Amino acid sequence: MEIGDWKGIEKQAEDWKNKVSNPIQVGGIETSVLDNGAGRGTRIAWINTGGGLRFKVVIDRAMDIAEAFYNQHSLAWISHGGVTSPQPFSDKGIDWLRTFGGGLLTTCGLSHAGGPESDEYGDRGLHGLIGNQPAEIISIIQPDLRAGKYEMSITGIIRETRPFGPSLELKRTISATLGEAKLRIHDEVINKANTAAPHMLLYHFNFGWPLVDEGADILWNGQWHPRHGEGNAKIFKEGNAFKKVPAPLESHLGSGEEVALIDVDADIFGDSICGLRNEQLGLAVALKFKKEQLPWLANWQHWGKGEYVTGIEPSTHPLSGQAKAREDGTLIFLEPEETREYDLELSVLTAKEEIEEFELKVNVS
């Protein structure tokens, strides 16, 4: 059955009805609790799409996504620490890194995304608070083969709150369709306080080996500039092949890295499309989101030995942090009960025609 082939799904429906006792045999959502290591006691949910894609949602870490696999191939980079239990007060300086497990997705925000900073409005640590907050699960929907319902989803509420404000609430739904190698994220950020609240959001997607390997292509389009200026850039320079994955770099041992900030392009439908292609594996990962919702993209490249990763990170702001956004007038303020919505879709592609169409969409947008 081809990925995304609804006719293929329907064609097999009779086989499923007559030959499958329990839908989990085909795909679905299984929740559990880790019982060992730094993540002991942390709630998770494994989602198996039944289309080759399976991934682990860390319920106690903002419903972020840790491991992710397409068949035998890992898609995500996992840090040395992996999944750890939430530490809500790792909010000073660069303490955020102590519990940064990498994973397919780490959410940054909801009121600050960027480096640590201090000003008259308070102290803010690296990338904000939300990634260390547990979710209250309000819904799990399993596929129902006999009823012809192929959708599965998990929905939770994650709060970044304190008395007297700010009090932001993230309602997150992660969903998939049985038989498709695709996941969808629908987020709603609501200001539950009685005064306006600053808001920033960044989706820190982290891709690793074997998807990310020497010669793989990093695909995005838009006007870009090195985060720390052209004078400090070694990778992100005009004429460099910075969209081609290199071998591990000596210059990236320790904290070596580079970041490009991209005013990402969009197609006629308002969709921004980016991702990676590994020709040796015959595999591509496509990430799609709305330019209107997430106008910026960061491409983080860290090619250290044993820490070999690239990040593709849609965001509301260009990693500016709250202070800079406040200064230049781009900081978002949510009024009481105001909601902002965000939609992202990640697809795994293997058919040659699908991969070529994906590359065309990146280049045309």
N, C-alpha and C positions, 0 to 999 in steps of 0.2 A: 504494500500500500504506500503510495507516494505521500510525502508530508503535505498536509493541508488538503488532501483529496477527499472532500466530503462524500463524493459518490462512492469512493472506496470504503469509507466508513459505513455508509448505508448498505452497501453490497454485503458487508460482513455481518450486518446486524442479525440476520437470521442464524448464522453460525454462532454468534455470541449468545443469543437467546437459548439455543438448543444445546450448547456445549459448555457454557460457563456457569458454574454454581454461584460464585461470588465475584462481583465486579472488580475487586482488588486484584484478581488474577490478571486483569487487563491493564488496570491503572487506577489511580485514586490518591487519596490523602491519608497518611498515617501519622498520628501524633505520638510523641514519646518524650521522655526526660533523660538527659545524659546522666550517667551514674559514675563517671570517672574523670580524673584530670581537672584542668582549670575550669572546664565548663560544667562540672558536676552540679546537678540540680537545675540546669537550664532546659527550658521547654523548647522542643523543636517540632517541625512537621516535615516529613518527606513527601514530596509531590512527584508522582510518576505519571507523566502524560500519556504513557502507552504508545508514544511515537518516537521513542528513543531518548527523549529528554527527561531527566530526573534531577531534582535539586532539593536542597535542605533549607527550609525557612527557619530562622532562629527567632522563635516567638518572643523570647525574653530580651532580644536585642532589636527592637523596633520592627520586627518581622523582616529583617534583612536576610539576604540569601548567602549561605556559606558555600559548601561544595555544590558543583553543578557538573553534570556529565551528559554527553551525547554518546550513546552506546559505550564503547570502551574509552572514549576520549574525555579527559578532563578539560573543562572550559575556563575554570576560575583559578586565580592565584590565591593560595592560602599562606598566611604568614607563619613564622615559626611558632607563634603562640596559638594559632587556630581559634576555635570558639572558646571564649571565656564567659563566665557569668557576668551579668551587668554590674557596672560600678558607676552609679549615678553621680558620684562626686569626683570623678576623674575629669574635672572641668577647669583645671588651672594649667596655664602654659601649654606645653605639649604632652600633658598627661594622657590625652586621647590616644596617643600612639601605643601606650602600654596595653590597651585592650583592642587594638586594631587587628582584627583577624584576617583582613583582606576579604576573601570571599567574592562571589559574583557581584554582590551589591552591599555597600555600606552607605547608609543615609546620613547626610550631614545637614545640620540646621537645628531647629526650625527658625531660629531667630538670628543665627550667625553661621556663615560658612567662609572659612579662610583661616589665616594664621592667628595666633594669640594676640590680644590687644587690650588696652585699657584706655578709658577716657572718662569724661564726666558722667557718662551713662552706665558705667560699671566695668567690670573685668570679664573678658570673654576668652575662653580657652580655644585651642585648635578645633575647628569644625563643629563646635556647638555641642548640644546636650542630647539630642534625640536618640542617637545610636546606642546610648546606655540606658534606655528606658524600656521596660517590659510592656507587652501588649495585653489588653483585655480582649480575649477572643469572643466575638459575638455571633459568629456564623461559620459553619463548615458545611459545604454542599458537595456531596459525592455524586459521581456520574451514576445514572440509572439506565442500564443497558436495555432492560425490558420495556421501559417507558420511552426509549429513544432519546434520552437526555444525556448528552455527551459532555456537558460543561461540569467543571469542578472549580471550587473556589474556597478561599479562607479569608475571613474579614476580621480585623481587630482594630482596637482604638489604643493609640499611644499618646500619652500626655506629657507635655513639657510645661509644668505649672508650679505656681506658688501662690499663697494668699496675697491678695491685693495686686496681682498681676506681675508680669504678663502670664497669660494662661492660654497656650496654644494646644490644639488637639489635632492629631493626625489620625484619620480614619483610612486604613489601608486595606485594599482588596487585591489579592494575588489570585489570578485565575488561569485556567488552561482548558483546552478542549481535547478530549480523548482521541488519540490517533495523530495529534499534531505535535511537532517539535517546536513549540512556541509557548511563551508565557506572557501574561499581561499584568501590568500594575496600574491600578487606579487609586490615586490618593486624593483625599480631601483634607485641606488644612483649614481649621475653623478657629477663630478667636473667641474664646469662651469668657474672656474678661469684660469689664465694663469700660475699659479705655482702649485706645488704639495700641496695637502691638507691632513692633518691627518683625519682618519676615524675610528669611533667605532660605534657599533649599538647593542642595546639590546631591546628585545621584552618582556615587563613587563606584562605577563598575570597574572591576579588576580582573583582567584576563591573563592567564598563565599557560605554561607548557602542558600539553603539546600543541594546543591551538596556537599559542604564541611561540614561535620558533624562528630560527634564522631563515630569512627569505620571505616570511609571511608579510602580507600587506595590511597596513593600517589605513582604513578608508574613511575619509571625511573631506568636506569642502567648505570653504568660507575664508573670509579675511582673518589673518592670524598675526600674532606677534608673540615673541618669547616673553614669558612672565617676568623675568628679571632683566629685560632689555637686551638689545642686540649685542651690546658690548660684552655681555657675560655668557652669551649663547655659544655652544659648541656643536649642538645637534640641530637646533631650529634656526638654520641660516639658509637664505635663498641659495639654491643650487645643490644643497645637501639632500640626500635620499632619506629624509626623516620619516617617510611613510613606509619604509622597508625595515623590518625587524633585524637588528644586528646580532652578532654573537655577544656574549657577556663582555662588558667593558671594565677595564681596570679603573677607569676614572669614576665608575659608579659603585666602587666598594664603599661600604659604610653608607653615608647619607647622600652620595652622589645621585643626581637626578636632573631632569629638565622637564619643563612644562610649557606647552603652547596654549595660549588663550585664543579661542576661535569664535568669531561672530558667525555662527554656523548658518549655512545656506538652507533654504527650504524650497520645496517643489510648489506647484500651482495649487496643491491642496493644503498648503501650510505645514507639511510634514518635513522634518529634518531626518535624514537617514545617514547612518554611519555604521562602522563595525570593523570586522577583520576577515581576511581570507587567507587560508593556508592551502595552497595549491597541492602540496605534497600529500595532505590528508584528504583532499577533495571536499573540504569543509569550509563553510563561511558562517559567521554570526552577524546578523543584521539587527541594529537597534534603531527603533523609530519613535519619535516623539514630536510634539507640537512646538514649532518655533515660537508661537505666541505665548505659550506657557513657559518654555525653557529656551530663552534666546541665545544662551551662551554654551560653549562646549570647551572643556579642558582636555588636553591629551597629555597625560603624565607618562613619562618614560623613565624607568629605573631598571637598568640592565646590569645589576650586580650579580656576582657569582652566588648562586643559591638563593638569590632574591631577584628574580627575573620576571618583570611584570610591566604591563602597560595598562594605564587607566584611561577609559573613555567616559567623560563625566559631564552629562548635561546639567545645566544649572540656571538659576534665576539671575545670577550675577557672575562677573568674571573673576571669581575667587578674590574679590576685593575686600571682603570683611565688612562688618557693619559700619565701622567708623568712616571708611572711605566712601561707602555707598551713601551714608548720611551726608557727607561733605559734598559729593557731586550730585546729590538730589535723586539718585536712583533707588534708594532704599524703599522697599515696599512696606506700607503700613496697612494692616488689616483692622478695619473698624469692628466694634463689638458685634459678634455673630456673623461677620463677613466670612465667606468661604472662598478659597481658591482651589481649583481642581487641576490635577496633573495626570497625564496618561502616557504610558510607555509600553512598548511591545518589543520583545526580544525573540528572534526566530533563528533556528539552526537550518541551514540550507546545504543540501548535498547534490541535488540535480544540477547538471551543468547549465541548463537553461535558466534555472532559478538564480544561480550565482551570477550569471552574466547580466540578468535583468536587475539584480541588486546593485551590481557595480555601475550599470547604466544610470540607475536612479540616483546614486551618490553623485555621479559626475554631471547629471542634468540639473539636479536641484540647485 
